[in-house]
Amino acid sequence: FSWCGFQAEWPEGTLSCLREDAELEVNKAEWSWASSMLPNTRCLVKAVANASTTPEMDFSRSDDYMELNCPRDPVAFMTHLWGPKNDLNLLDCLPLPMSLKTHEQTELSQEDVRWMWNRSLNLHTAGYLSMAAFYDGCRNHSHAELANGLAKQAQAACLGTFPACDVMGFGLPSPPPALPAL
């Protein structure tokens, strides 16, 4: 990493490390957040320099990827983390990027949104956490209607086929109950 430290206006207990065009965020979590984090799930990080222009993933080149443990419920985790600062609308349409610096939507085309949707489905199929389940319910974004439409089409195609829905994130079992406080 070229730099690690604490960023102004970020939640207390949040460490950020920068490397080229990538950022790793490490958070100190409270025990009360455990239900949003456990059991954790797998995330896949791909180096930006090696990013492909197609949503398909070539898992044979493992040196291009880094597998990390991620919170089971990213929305709940981010809500715990950001608390009152969550009024920035960062979670309104989680799968579509927003600038943390300017709090503005990243300019995207409809083709970009479809590309990210297909990448999400490919990650889910490979057993990684993806944004597929978060397209449903997008709001306050210029492409919210498209994002919701993609999710609705997938849900309609899944009716009656639980395994297919599970792969796309629409048939996942209920999360485990919250862990008791110690």
Residue, then its C-alpha position, 0 to 999 in steps of 0.5 A: f500500500s502507498w498510504c494507510g491512515f484515518q480519513a477526515e469525516w470517516p467514522e471513528g475506528t475506520l482505517s483506509c489503505l490506498r494502493e494505486d487505484a484501489e482502496l482497502e477499508v478496515n473497520k473496528a466493529e462493535w459486538s452489536w454489529a455481529s448479526s450483520m457480519l456473521p456468518n461472513t461471506r466471501c468477496l472477490v477483489k480484482a486489481v483495477a489494472n487487470a480489470s476486463t471489459t467483459p462481465e465474465m470472470d476468468f478464475s484461472r488467473s488467480d494472481d489477478y484476484m484477492e479473496l476476502n471475508c466480507p460482512r454477510d449483510p453489507v447494508a446492515f453493516m454500513t448502517h451500523l458503521w455510518g450511523p447518522k452520516n447515512d443521510l448521504n444516500l450512500l445506500d439508496c442504490l448500493p450497486l451503482p457507484m456514488s462518490l464518497k467525496t462529492h456525494e454525487q452519483t457516478e456518471l453511468s450509461q445504461e450499458d454500464v449498469r447492465w455490465m455491472w448487473n452481469r458481473s454481479l450475476n457471474l460473481h454470485t454464480a461463482g459463490y461470492l457476495s455480489m450486488a445482484a440482490f441489491y438492485d431490487g429497491c434502488r431509489n434516488h439514482s438516475h438509473a434506479e428504474l433500470a436497476n429495479g427492472l433488471a432485478k424484477q426480470a431475474q425474479a420473474a425468471c426464477l419463479g418456482t426454481f429455488p436453485a436459480c434464484d439462490v444463485m442470483g441472490f433472490g432465494l437466499p434463506s433468511p439470515p441467522p438470528a442475532l447473536p446474544a450479547l456477551 
